[in-house]
């Protein structure tokens, strides 16, 4: 196995992490509160991993670092209570 193969394997997310991202996606898609959505957008904008169209703000949860994912999860937990 060469170095490139090792790096590629290291980037494959675990099933548990994938499940977390699926749940996070579900929760994000259910958001309707404008102020909460804006906070999410602000956090994602800090990463630079997004695309804006005329009607959408697109980002890939898998492209985000784990710290950002944890911040999103924490924020959603805080607004859910």
C-alpha beads as a LAMMPS data file, in Angstrom:
LAMMPS data file: protein, C-alpha beads

81 atoms
80 bonds

1 atom types
1 bond types

-500.0 500.0 xlo xhi
-500.0 500.0 ylo yhi
-500.0 500.0 zlo zhi

Masses

1 110.0

Atoms # bond

1 1 1 0.000 0.000 0.000
2 1 1 1.457 3.359 -0.961
3 1 1 1.071 6.722 0.791
4 1 1 -1.753 7.901 -1.475
5 1 1 -3.764 4.767 -0.734
6 1 1 -3.279 5.283 3.002
7 1 1 -4.418 8.907 2.787
8 1 1 -7.493 7.901 0.805
9 1 1 -8.441 5.190 3.285
10 1 1 -7.933 7.575 6.208
11 1 1 -10.513 9.956 4.690
12 1 1 -13.295 7.384 4.447
13 1 1 -15.719 8.274 7.251
14 1 1 -16.856 5.576 9.645
15 1 1 -20.426 4.335 9.481
16 1 1 -21.121 5.972 12.852
17 1 1 -19.893 9.362 11.596
18 1 1 -21.874 8.939 8.375
19 1 1 -24.972 8.202 10.460
20 1 1 -24.333 11.377 12.475
21 1 1 -24.116 13.416 9.277
22 1 1 -27.345 11.891 7.960
23 1 1 -29.105 12.858 11.195
24 1 1 -27.572 16.337 11.070
25 1 1 -28.794 16.711 7.480
26 1 1 -32.310 15.685 8.525
27 1 1 -32.325 18.255 11.314
28 1 1 -30.942 21.017 9.100
29 1 1 -33.556 20.348 6.428
30 1 1 -36.313 20.642 9.034
31 1 1 -35.223 24.109 10.178
32 1 1 -37.640 26.914 9.398
33 1 1 -36.608 29.669 11.816
34 1 1 -34.885 32.432 9.872
35 1 1 -32.526 33.454 12.679
36 1 1 -31.394 29.869 13.250
37 1 1 -30.855 29.322 9.531
38 1 1 -28.772 32.511 9.379
39 1 1 -26.550 31.291 12.215
40 1 1 -26.001 28.013 10.351
41 1 1 -25.134 29.921 7.160
42 1 1 -22.695 32.121 9.093
43 1 1 -20.923 29.081 10.502
44 1 1 -20.690 27.353 7.118
45 1 1 -19.455 30.561 5.453
46 1 1 -16.472 30.560 7.820
47 1 1 -15.328 27.258 6.280
48 1 1 -15.360 28.448 2.678
49 1 1 -16.887 25.090 1.668
50 1 1 -20.165 26.256 0.146
51 1 1 -21.774 27.403 -3.081
52 1 1 -24.444 30.062 -3.497
53 1 1 -26.945 30.117 -6.356
54 1 1 -29.855 32.480 -6.982
55 1 1 -32.095 30.393 -4.753
56 1 1 -29.905 28.109 -2.628
57 1 1 -26.997 27.967 -0.221
58 1 1 -25.355 24.600 -0.875
59 1 1 -22.752 22.749 1.157
60 1 1 -21.590 19.178 1.619
61 1 1 -21.491 17.982 5.212
62 1 1 -18.758 15.507 4.259
63 1 1 -16.517 18.398 3.146
64 1 1 -16.709 20.053 6.566
65 1 1 -14.103 19.381 9.219
66 1 1 -15.241 17.532 12.311
67 1 1 -14.929 20.643 14.499
68 1 1 -17.459 22.479 12.325
69 1 1 -19.780 19.467 12.343
70 1 1 -19.610 19.382 16.152
71 1 1 -20.388 23.120 16.288
72 1 1 -23.434 22.575 14.073
73 1 1 -24.614 19.707 16.256
74 1 1 -24.109 21.741 19.432
75 1 1 -25.946 24.714 18.000
76 1 1 -28.898 22.571 16.969
77 1 1 -28.988 20.977 20.417
78 1 1 -29.043 24.435 22.021
79 1 1 -31.921 25.725 19.896
80 1 1 -33.905 22.512 20.365
81 1 1 -34.119 23.052 24.119

Bonds

1 1 1 2
2 1 2 3
3 1 3 4
4 1 4 5
5 1 5 6
6 1 6 7
7 1 7 8
8 1 8 9
9 1 9 10
10 1 10 11
11 1 11 12
12 1 12 13
13 1 13 14
14 1 14 15
15 1 15 16
16 1 16 17
17 1 17 18
18 1 18 19
19 1 19 20
20 1 20 21
21 1 21 22
22 1 22 23
23 1 23 24
24 1 24 25
25 1 25 26
26 1 26 27
27 1 27 28
28 1 28 29
29 1 29 30
30 1 30 31
31 1 31 32
32 1 32 33
33 1 33 34
34 1 34 35
35 1 35 36
36 1 36 37
37 1 37 38
38 1 38 39
39 1 39 40
40 1 40 41
41 1 41 42
42 1 42 43
43 1 43 44
44 1 44 45
45 1 45 46
46 1 46 47
47 1 47 48
48 1 48 49
49 1 49 50
50 1 50 51
51 1 51 52
52 1 52 53
53 1 53 54
54 1 54 55
55 1 55 56
56 1 56 57
57 1 57 58
58 1 58 59
59 1 59 60
60 1 60 61
61 1 61 62
62 1 62 63
63 1 63 64
64 1 64 65
65 1 65 66
66 1 66 67
67 1 67 68
68 1 68 69
69 1 69 70
70 1 70 71
71 1 71 72
72 1 72 73
73 1 73 74
74 1 74 75
75 1 75 76
76 1 76 77
77 1 77 78
78 1 78 79
79 1 79 80
80 1 80 81
